[in-house]
Amino acid sequence: MTWSPATSERADAIVARYPERRSAVMPLLYLAMREEGRLTDEGMKEVGDRTGITAAQVLAAASFYTMYKREVGRHLVSVCRSISCHLLGSEAVLDAVADETGVPDGETALDGSLSVESVECIGACGGAPAIQVDYEMVEGMTPDSARALVRWLLDESPEVIRSDDLQGRFGGSPSFDPGPVDPVGAIGPFPAFGPYGTAAT
Amino acid sequence: MSEMVKLTIDGKEVEVPAGELIIKAAQDHGTYIPRFCWHPRMEPVGMCRMCLVEVETPRGRGLVTACTQRVADGVLVDTKSDMVKKAQEGVLEFLLINHPLDCPVCDRGGECPLQDQTLSHGPGESRFVEEKRHFEKPIPISDLVMLDRERCILCARCTRFCDEISGDPLIEFIDRGNYTQVNTFPDEPFASYFSGNTVQICPVGALTATPYRFRARPWDLEAVESTCTMCSVGCRVSVQASQNQVLRLLAVDSEPVSHGWLCDKGRFGYEYLRSPARLAAPLVRGEDGELHEASWGDALATAASGIKDVIDRHGPSAVAGLGGARSTNEEAYAFGKLLRSVIGTGSLDARIGDAIDPVLLATGESRALIGDLETAKTVLVWGPDLKEELPVLYLRVRRAASALGATLIVIHPRSTGLDREATHVVRYRPGEGAALLDRLGKGEGDLAAVRAALDEGPVVAIIGRGGLTEAPGLASAVAAFVAGLPGASILPVARRGNVHGAIDMGVAPGLLPGRVAADQAGRDTLGEAWGTPVPAPGRDADGIIEGLADGSVRALIMLGTDPAADHPHRARATTAITAAEFVVSLDLFVTDSNRGADVILPVEAFSEVEGTVTNIEGRVQKVNRVAPGTGQSRPAVEVLGDLASRLGGSLGGPADALAKEIAEVAPAYREITWDGLAWGEGRDGLVAAAPDGGLPIPEPGELTGPPVAGMALHLGRVLYDAGTMVTAGPSLEKVMATPAAHLHPDDASRLGVTEGIAVTVKSRSGEAVIPAIIDSSLAPGTVYVPFNFGLDIGADPGVEVVPVTGGEP
């Protein structure tokens, strides 16, 4: 597995930003995920080659972080279960998602269409209960709106997920400060963090 | 001398060097603070929390980890207070939460730091009633190491060893969090040359070695301290046996040499000792032309009469001796004395055409010790790939470069294990070493920085033969160049077990015991001591092989040597031995070299005889006996002595008597006695040195041959080659490497070779068909083939590489 020229170029630029090559491990792992839709063994070896460390050392870093996913569907639905969301009914939201998709918490649909997970605080207590789809936020969810959301995901299989779009279609009352609007949106089950050099251009 | 500070440990005032860790200071003054993660040869991490002690400082009393806290003047340390005891009990209760307590079926039981410290410092019971973590037990993480993750207490000793010491971090903490575990990357096994060290330093039974698993209980083992003889570094070891079988080797820390580490070849290489193929009785060639078991009396009589017959008909110079590099000093001395004094031949060699000039190995000029690497500003390695040939020396050089900040220069035809740590890496085509040395001396072009680094003393240069197609004299030229630099010293190296000792015992035509030149004066002095004349220098290994082939040498005595495998031109050596009229072999096995011998005498080996060996720096160390040899094997010293008496001479008795004789007749060994070598705390052998400054660095001789036609062949060694000591043990046989022809990408595309296809490597001496590997670390125009895999390509510098038509990948 070798990376596409564009990804390769991006990886070189990221590595060049650090005095030590191995410091680039984490952003390169996002690149590896973007390249293949999930983090594969080959992806980790590639990261190891580019940072001058062994594949085992890459795995040591990658396996600590839950957002580096070795198994993930085309879309990732993350339901918050921390205190604010929990008090406002996130358990019922998660149950509705699992019921509608047939995918239990922490698992991936057999057809690879989507993964469901419950996560700790995603910073949307003001708009609880909150869900993220491919790390794009939607707030003020109910079991019914969550059902509609995942049904839409499964039926439409949208190419790009955008937070403001989700909020308009399925969201309820958002928090007073929803944060900056991501102008790009997510095009895969991995975060599109601009500073890490992985945002789509 | 570093500054000293005074502190109080458990009410006792002690003085220790400033900057010392409390745990070390306490240990040096008789107080053992319990610990799991701290290892004296590695950086502290403070992970296991077991070494908590109470420290009273001007800011109050508190618990600190003794492995991370450095001493300061006036500090009060309490290692046994109630607070400490409570903390240690708490830590152990935590460490045992997930530990399975399967001690009755655990290999570590009886010598387990966790078991021992739980008994001495633990709470005795646990409040943890929940389910423990569960993992599949045990999983193989390499061919040699098994991992039981349930037993692991996550001290990170193994992972830190790989990262810090051996430089091959193939195991790491995976899934950090509640399920943190040590593991490898999927499908990338823990194939480190040093993996056995992690087993030894594991403070629980999480890592176990497959060769020793379930073989014995530690309390049933009988142990002696000894010296590893697998290569010539001379690591201090504890050899442990049960029921007359060696079952394991453990490293013993020695400050001057090993720092407590071993390579896996040394650690697990003992299995050849109990190989079923090992000779159990003397073999004599019968009337039918086959080898038959014989009694010792018959075998020795046949051997002696055969040799005597050749002497009678062709004179003593028609007899020659090869070997001794796998023997003790006493055996090598007896071998040399048998040949020179009893038989009267000057043709003998412990090298087999593969080492550098013996005079360089024995030189007294500007000699370095391994320990000089600790203070070196610049380290030059121009010779073998140390990781493949002298693994623990590789660790010491790696430490100098990575932890001590030395500038490391590596000059070799291809990438070596040290390149990652090197400041300067210089590659060259075999055969062009002399030209490179010339350019380096002048500091031309890209070598200016390298040359400048060599002016930054102290310089330690490790010099040997980079490959077997390299002119052997190149090392002498490099040594002469380095010795001319200010503040520089040299460590000339050859690889095989006790080759340095055998050379020191005079098993080389130009040298007499004790690093004395075999000139008239030297021979006269030795002859006086021996009471027999000492013949003039005869042939070296190559000369002996030529002589056997052309009939000027008729009889050959081999002591633990396998020229058919180890001589660079193995086919030539095999033919020569076959042509010999009479061959006596003292060995452990029937090999390609002695298969045609007339008499094969089984001798005792490492761990079966007492004696001394000499390492690369000239350090003489004891080897000891813990088990008997197979069957009727006898100590080589006795066998050689019996042979001598049947030839009408005498060698001077058993090994301890010979050791005394060596101290008398070998000037460099004058101060060295077995009593003085007895192992003990801080007693790590004695360094032999010629009293008068010793021999000068020899002249290099002819360095440049005719220009190489075709591709230049680089014949280098790998650790797990097809040598008898690897193939005769089931564990190392599993990890044996496979030979391949390594080509530079440019050459590969020119020749139409792709990775994995079969190629023919052809020289004047022979050819071999092996798979190709594309290797961009080679200088273009070079083909690298690992040596000692039974290939018949010889060691001519120029070869031809041709892809095999229809060669399947």
Interface residues (C-beta under 8 A of the other chain):
Chain A: D41 M44 K45 I53 T54 A55 A56 Q57 V58 L59 A60 S63 F64
Chain B: D168 P169 L170 I171 E172 F173 I174 D175 R176 G177 N183 T184 F185 P186 D187 E188
